[in-house]
Amino acid sequence: MTQDTETNPTDTDAAPSATIKSYRQRFKTFTAIPAVGRDRGDVLAEMEEMKSLEDRGWEGGHASGCVYHGDKEHVDFLNKVYAINSQTNPLHADLWPSAVKFESEIVAMTANMLGAAESGAEPGTPEEICGVVSAGGSESIQLAMKTYRDYARDKRGITRPEMIVPTTAHAAFDKAAQYFGIEGIHIPVGDDFRADVAATEKAITDNTIVIVGSAPPFPHGLIDPIEELSELARARGIGFHTDACLGGFVLPWAEKLGYDVPPFDFRLPGVTSMSADTHKFGYAAKGTSVVLYRGHELRRYQYFTTTEWPGGFYCSPSFAGSRPGALSAECWAAMVTIGEEGYLDATRRILETATKIKKGIADIPELYVIGDPLFVIAFGATELDIYKVMDAMTERGWSLNGLYKPACVHLCTTLRHTQPGVAERFIDDLKASVAHVKANPSAQGGQAPMYGMANTIPDRGVIADAMTKYLDNLYRLS
Ligand SMILES: Cc1ncc(COP(=O)(O)O)c(C=O)c1O
């Protein structure tokens, strides 16, 4: 259900569960600001203790996605960069021109990587590929959808906006639909698990403001037919957004390394916006992403400006007001220190590891890989409950993502998995997990019942309720 988190959606019982509230007994709980401040050394020691417990979850390569780089030297460097820039705030550009430099260059470098130079739009002109740094993939997506809504209202008089989104596109598109009053029209994926072009064409109406494709989508990692989809949009003067949150910092390098990567970026004339996450395979710390637009005019619909506020003339490019400039500094520092050479090497290692893992899964007779993905490997089972296999993997220390429609599980390969022996350990544990489930087919517990239910019951209100309780629990103290 979730990604980029270690959360457990079954932690929905009345009392906060051991998994997400595991520190209740171990550390003092603060329900009010302490009368006298605590000793800094004690606070640091406590945090070091939590960190050492939590690092175990991902350092050795047991988690799907989540931490994309994580090498100590890289993390130490980013932490130094954060420390130098911790007081900066891009909202006050006059005080911190460094933040302006970092963010404009992050956008330029990302645009360049994603085909700006071959987009047909001259750099330095109002038609150029331009963008904004956001706080993450979901924010980039929401910003883009809000932008299309406002653009379409202004230019085309659309007051009942619709966006066409493949079912495999990230949940952030539904969130945008909910937040901004846009109707999300969901298009099924074909037998190949990629967006259905014919169904998309049929779904276009006079109210369509944008069509979406992902490169790749989170669930099965299989890149949508972006060329065909973006052409449908271009022919009708509709916007097209490529969500490359996951693949934006992998696919350009994969292509250079000779992998078969279908066109997905601004080299396609119909692509009018993109999202690409620096905090995933850009190897920046968590908290940055880039949203790009074809031309300044479109980007302007993202901005907020007011001249009426007694607090002064106010403008901001994205949802936040004050923002952590240190995260942009870290992001910039990651990009310029890794360089093309570093990204190519990282991508080569990830794709070679993913190939090994894919083959290992395909060789297990009870399992099958969905399609031929590059680095997000989804797999199902022929005669077993795949969620029980996932639970058995959890028992062995792995943190995989459960998916449904169809019932499957995925591993998003990152640099953590390229460490020696990780791919082999994954396959060995997977074989052992399959054997365990075969030997104990009726064992209960774990996440299997929840996912099993999601696959079978048409009314998922129960599960939605459970998720709401789960969110409540995050903030409960007792
Ligand atoms: C394809 C895709 N788009 C968007 C997102 C959302 O990114 P974030 O979790 O940074 O908001 C993700 C996250 O995994 C993703 O895989």
The ligand as a MOL file (V3000), in Angstrom:
LIG
                    3D

  0  0  0     0  0            999 V3000
M  V30 BEGIN CTAB
M  V30 COUNTS 16 16 0 0 0
M  V30 BEGIN ATOM
M  V30 1 C 6.0470 6.8070 -10.2530 0
M  V30 2 C 5.9630 7.5830 -8.9790 0
M  V30 3 N 5.4050 8.7990 -8.9870 0
M  V30 4 C 5.2810 9.5420 -7.8680 0
M  V30 5 C 5.7420 9.0760 -6.6600 0
M  V30 6 C 5.5480 9.9000 -5.4180 0
M  V30 7 O 6.7620 10.3030 -4.8780 0
M  V30 8 P 6.8790 10.8270 -3.3850 0
M  V30 9 O 6.7370 9.6310 -2.5030 0
M  V30 10 O 8.2410 11.4410 -3.3750 0
M  V30 11 O 5.8300 11.8160 -3.1200 0
M  V30 12 C 6.3500 7.8100 -6.6060 0
M  V30 13 C 6.8390 7.2590 -5.3320 0
M  V30 14 O 7.2980 6.1570 -5.2440 0
M  V30 15 C 6.4500 7.0490 -7.7940 0
M  V30 16 O 6.9800 5.8310 -7.7870 0
M  V30 END ATOM
M  V30 BEGIN BOND
M  V30 1 1 1 2
M  V30 2 1 2 3
M  V30 3 2 2 15
M  V30 4 2 3 4
M  V30 5 1 4 5
M  V30 6 1 5 6
M  V30 7 2 5 12
M  V30 8 1 6 7
M  V30 9 1 7 8
M  V30 10 2 8 9
M  V30 11 1 8 10
M  V30 12 1 8 11
M  V30 13 1 12 13
M  V30 14 1 12 15
M  V30 15 2 13 14
M  V30 16 1 15 16
M  V30 END BOND
M  V30 END CTAB
M  END
